[in-house]
Amino acid sequence: MPALFGTMALPAFGAPAPTTGADDVIGTTDAQSLIVGSDVTAATVQRDGYSATTKQELQAAAAAAAAAAAAAADRARTGSASSYNYNDTDLIGFLGSDGQTWQRPIGASMTSAYGPRRIICNGAGCSNGFHDGVDFGASCGTPIRAVSAGRVVFVGSAGSYGNRVIVDHGGGVESIYGHVGGGSYRVSAGELVQAGTVVASVGRTGVVTDCVLDLKIRINGAFTGPVPFLASRGVNL
């Protein structure tokens, strides 16, 4: 008796051969399978002018959103602050001979030296194991004076370092006055000040245990010991 079932092949639906420049051959046929030639181009991305439409653009948009969120969080952490960005060609003229005048920022005695020290913590965070400046113990509200003439380049909060004022003295030298009292600023970013100008008052903002002024000296972005730096300019701390 002959077999009821024999070998049988199911015919594939016919598909047109791909043509050069075709953008979507699969989408316009009912083929079960398709071999696409190397000369077929990718579909053109349709845009509405508002949203990212490719994987790379979506990733870039996500990265931009993350950067914006991080910047907003940083502004929220540091609070309101103002800084002055400039190519200060007029600072040299302002400094003149007064740029060579240096003095103590406060009459109080030093309570913490530059160098290694114990770490302290409070609600604002923790201090570093190396002190980049020197501390002066004084009552909150005591005036703090600029150690030399220059331009105020920052006024505001620096997080765990507390409120601070930064003065640029030219030649890459900056003095930083830290942990100052909230609302005690007497200068604004961009302002030119003389040696002895009151910039703020002693406070206890940031990671501190009491009212204190933290004086830092920075040269070309690197901190240096305030004691030898000012001693070389005739000032004893």
C-alpha positions in Angstrom: 0.0 0.0 0.0 1.5 3.3 -1.0 2.5 5.8 1.8 -0.1 8.3 2.6 2.5 10.9 3.5 5.7 11.6 1.6 8.3 14.2 1.6 6.8 17.6 1.1 8.3 21.1 0.9 6.4 24.2 1.9 7.0 26.9 -0.6 8.3 30.2 0.7 6.5 33.4 -0.1 8.2 35.2 -2.8 10.1 38.3 -1.8 11.4 40.9 -4.2 15.2 41.3 -4.4 16.5 44.2 -2.3 17.2 47.3 -4.3 20.0 49.8 -3.7 18.8 52.5 -1.3 15.8 50.6 0.1 15.1 51.6 3.6 12.7 48.9 4.9 12.4 45.8 2.8 11.2 43.6 5.6 8.4 46.0 6.6 7.0 46.0 3.1 6.8 42.3 2.3 5.3 39.2 3.8 8.4 37.1 3.5 9.2 34.4 6.1 12.9 35.0 5.8 15.1 37.5 4.0 18.8 37.9 3.2 19.6 41.6 3.1 22.3 42.8 0.7 25.2 45.0 1.9 24.0 47.8 -0.2 20.8 48.3 1.8 20.8 51.6 3.8 19.4 52.1 7.3 16.1 53.8 7.8 16.1 57.5 8.1 15.5 58.8 11.7 12.3 60.8 11.9 12.5 63.8 14.3 10.0 66.1 15.8 12.5 68.7 16.9 11.9 68.1 20.6 12.9 64.6 21.7 15.9 62.4 21.2 15.2 59.6 18.8 18.4 57.5 18.6 20.0 55.4 21.3 23.1 57.7 21.4 20.9 60.8 21.7 18.9 59.2 24.5 22.1 58.3 26.4 23.4 61.9 25.9 20.1 63.3 27.1 20.2 61.1 30.2 23.8 62.1 30.9 22.9 65.8 30.6 19.9 65.4 32.9 22.1 63.6 35.5 24.7 66.4 35.2 22.0 69.0 35.7 20.6 67.2 38.8 24.1 66.9 40.3 24.7 70.6 39.8 21.4 71.4 41.4 22.2 69.2 44.3 25.6 70.8 44.7 24.0 74.3 44.7 21.6 73.1 47.4 24.4 71.6 49.5 26.6 74.7 49.4 23.7 77.2 49.7 23.8 80.6 48.1 27.3 81.7 47.0 28.8 84.2 44.6 32.0 84.0 42.8 33.9 86.3 40.4 35.5 85.0 37.2 37.8 87.3 35.4 41.0 88.0 33.6 42.1 90.6 36.1 44.4 92.9 34.2 43.4 95.8 36.4 44.3 94.1 39.7 48.0 94.7 39.2 47.3 98.4 38.9 45.1 98.4 42.0 47.6 96.6 44.1 50.5 99.0 43.4 52.8 99.3 46.5 49.9 98.3 48.8 50.1 94.8 47.4 53.3 94.4 49.3 51.6 95.2 52.7 50.6 92.1 54.8 49.1 91.8 58.2 47.4 89.5 60.7 43.8 88.8 59.9 42.8 88.9 63.6 44.4 89.7 67.0 43.6 86.3 68.5 46.1 83.5 69.2 46.5 80.4 67.0 44.7 77.3 68.4 45.4 74.8 65.6 48.5 74.6 63.4 49.0 73.7 59.7 49.6 69.9 59.3 48.3 66.6 60.7 45.6 66.7 63.3 42.8 64.6 64.8 39.5 64.2 62.8 36.4 65.8 64.3 32.8 65.3 63.1 29.5 67.1 63.6 26.3 67.5 61.7 28.0 69.3 58.9 30.4 66.4 58.2 34.0 65.5 59.3 37.3 67.3 59.1 40.4 66.1 57.2 43.3 64.4 58.9 45.5 67.2 57.5 44.8 70.8 58.3 45.5 73.0 55.3 45.4 76.2 57.3 45.7 77.6 60.8 42.9 78.3 63.3 42.5 81.4 65.5 40.2 81.1 68.5 38.1 84.2 69.0 34.6 85.1 70.0 31.9 84.9 67.4 31.4 88.3 65.8 35.1 89.3 66.0 36.0 91.2 62.8 38.2 89.4 60.3 40.5 91.6 58.1 42.1 90.9 54.7 45.8 90.0 55.1 46.6 92.0 52.0 45.1 94.0 49.2 43.3 92.1 46.4 40.0 91.2 44.8 37.3 89.2 46.5 36.6 86.2 44.3 34.3 84.1 46.4 31.7 84.7 49.1 29.4 82.0 50.3 29.1 78.5 51.8 31.7 75.8 51.2 29.8 72.9 52.9 31.8 71.3 55.7 34.3 74.1 55.5 31.6 76.5 56.5 31.0 80.0 55.2 34.1 81.6 53.6 35.6 84.5 51.8 38.4 84.2 49.3 40.6 87.1 48.2 43.0 87.0 45.2 46.2 88.9 45.9 47.7 88.5 42.4 50.5 86.3 41.3 48.5 83.2 42.0 48.2 83.9 45.8 44.9 83.6 47.5 43.9 84.0 51.2 40.8 82.0 52.4 38.9 82.9 55.6 36.8 80.0 56.7 34.0 79.2 59.2 32.8 82.8 59.2 29.4 83.7 60.7 26.3 83.4 58.6 25.2 86.8 57.3 28.5 88.4 58.5 29.9 89.1 55.1 31.1 92.7 54.7 32.3 92.4 51.1 31.0 91.0 47.8 32.5 88.9 45.0 34.3 91.2 42.5 35.1 93.9 45.1 38.6 95.3 45.4 39.8 95.5 49.0 42.8 97.0 50.8 44.9 95.3 53.4 43.0 95.4 56.7 39.5 95.7 55.1 37.0 93.8 57.2 35.7 90.9 55.1 33.5 89.1 57.6 33.2 88.1 61.3 34.3 85.0 63.2 31.6 82.3 63.3 31.2 78.6 63.9 29.8 77.3 60.6 30.9 74.0 59.1 32.9 71.3 61.0 34.0 73.1 64.1 33.7 72.8 67.9 33.7 76.5 68.7 33.9 80.0 67.2 37.0 80.0 65.1 38.7 81.6 62.0 40.4 79.2 59.7 43.0 81.0 57.6 44.4 79.2 54.5 46.9 80.4 51.9 46.8 79.0 48.4 49.4 79.5 45.8 48.6 78.5 42.2 45.9 76.1 43.6 48.1 74.4 46.2 47.9 75.1 49.9 50.9 76.2 51.8 51.6 76.9 55.5 50.3 80.4 56.5 53.0 80.8 59.2 56.1 80.6 57.1 54.3 82.4 54.2 53.4 85.4 56.3 56.7 85.3 58.2 58.5 85.8 54.9 56.4 89.0 54.6 57.2 90.3 58.0 54.0 89.0 59.8 54.2 86.8 62.8 51.2 84.6 63.6 
